[in-house]
């Protein structure tokens, strides 16, 4: 460990808490994988990494979940958050409430990690990731290297996992993130027999080192 308890901006690694809430909602039965989700104008306009969803486009929850996890798509993540909680703001309240339940050092300002006001320590990300690991279905998506999303209009968006360790077969998830201000971050997971290992890297200034 090094500075494990220092709260930092993890960029899209923030989505780990969103993923946890998505899978908990599925487990509780409040949403279903084959449910139709209508992409709002607010979700479609999200900046950064995107699945290029159109406002008003309808996709199943599973399609959006895969786009969010494989491609870290901000528009898909926001659409899912709105589906589950009614609005992104309400979903963020749930993220912070869940962090309190887990007893972790985390403050979430959005569901995607775009806001630099989201501050989470490496130790907290490790605890959130460990809780997410209880949902084995997550790895059915996070271990995918590429995914082709077919839009309602018929066009396709090719989505590639930003975690090159997945491509190389060295891990099966979980999330990466980067901004010019925050540096490069990653939470990686790998399984060896019955043991699962997690590695958390936040704020590296060199892109290549988080996957080496």
N, C-alpha and C positions, 0 to 999 in steps of 0.2 A: 504493500500500500504506500501511496504518496499523496498527501493532502486529500485523503478520502472524504473528509467531512466539509470540505470547502464548497459552498454553493456556487455553481457556475451555470452559464447558459449552454445547454447541450444541443441547441438547434433541434433538428428533427428527431433526435433521440427522445425528446419530450413525448413523442407519439407512443412510447411504451406504455405510458399511463392510459392513453386513449385506447390502445389495443386491449389492455386489461379490462377496461370498462366495456368494450365491445363484446368480449368473450364472456364476461360475467352476465351481460344482458342476454346473450344467446343461451347461456346455461340456465338462467332464470326463466326463460321462455317469453320474455317481454318483446322479443323480436325473433324473426325466423330468417334463415339464410335465403330462402326463395321469395321473401317479401320484396315488393317493388318500392324503390326509393326514388323520389323526384328530386333532382338536383336543383337547388335554389340558385338565384342570381348571385347571392353572397358567396355560396360555396364555389360556383363556377368562376368567380372573379379572384379567387385566392392566388396570390403571387407565389413565386418559387416553383419547386418541383410539382409537376401537374400531370394528370391523365388526360388533359384537354377535354374535359367534360363540358357540354353545352348546358346553359341555363334551361330548365324545363325538361332536360333529358331524363328518361327513366331507365334505371338499371336495377338488377336484383342486389340485395344487400351483399350477397356473396361476391359478386363482381366488384363492387366498390371496396369490399374488405381486402380482396386480393390486390387491387390496384394500390390501396393504401399501404399494405404490408410489403409487397414486392417492390413497388416503385416509390414508396414514401410520398405518394401523391397527396398534396395538400387539399386539393378540391374534393377528392374522394373521402379523405378523413373528415373534412368539415361536413360533408353531406351525411355521413354516418352519425356524427355527433348531433346534428340537427334532428335526424330521425329518432335517435334514442332519447334525447332530452328536450326536444322542441326548439332549441336554439343553441348556438355555440356557447353563449354566456352561461346558460343553465348547465350545459355539459361541463364547463370549466369549474363551476361550483361543485359538481360531483367529483371531478378530478381532485380538487383540494380536500374535499371531505374524505375521499378514499385514502389520500396521503396521510391525513390525520389518523384514520383507522389503522393504517399500517405503522404509524409512529415514525415516519421518515421525514427528513429535512428537505422539504420541497415546496415551492410556490409556483403554481401554474397560472399563466395569464391567457393562454389560448390552447387549442387542441392540437396544433400542428408544430409548434416550436418556432414559428415565425417571430413572435414577440420576444425581444431580448429581456423582458421583465420576467420570463419564466426562468427560475433559478432552482437548480437541483444538484445535490452533491453526488459524487461518484458512489458513495455508500448507499445513498437513497436509490439511485438507479439500479444498483445491484439487488436491493430488496424488492423493488418493483418488478424487475426482470425475473427474479426467483418466483414471485407470486404468479406472474404470467406463465411461467413454465408449468404450472399446474394444469394449464389448458393445452393438452397435447395437440389439439387441432390447429393451434397457431403455427406449428412447425410444418404443417402441410402447405402453408402459404410462404412462410419465411425462407424455406429451403429452396424455393423456385428461383432459377436464375433469370428467366425471361417469361413474359406473359403478354399475349396479344389481346387487347381489349377491343371488342367490337361495339361501336356506338350505335345508337338507335338509327342514325342516318345511314349506316352501312360502312362508314369509314372505319379504319382501324388505327389504334395507337399501340406501338410496340413499347413495352415497358421492360426495363432492365434493372436488376437488383444492383444497388450501389455498393453492396458488400462483396468484394471480389473473393473473399474467403469462401463464400457460397459457391461461386463458379468453380473454384479449385477443390471443392469437396472437403474443405477443412473445418467447416462449421455449418450449422443449420439455421442461422439467424444471428442477431435479432434486429438491430437498427443502427443506422449511421446518420450523421448530421454535420453540417458545416455552414458557417458564415464567415465573412472576412473578419468580423469582430471576435467571434467565439473560437475560431480555429476549427480543427477537425476532431470529431468525436465518434465513438463507436461503442456499442455493447454487443459483444459476440458470444455465442453459445455453441458448445460442442458436447457431444455425448460419447462416452467410452464405456461400453458395457452398461451397467446400471447407474453409472456416475455421470452427472452433468456438470460441466464447468462453465463459468461465466467470467468474462473479462470486460472491464469498463475502462475506457480511455476518454478523457475529456480535455479539450483545449489544446491538442497538439498543433504545432505551427506547421508541420510538414504532412501533407496528405498521405504519402506512401507509408509512413511509419505505423499508422493505426492498423494496417493489414499485413504487417511484416512480423 
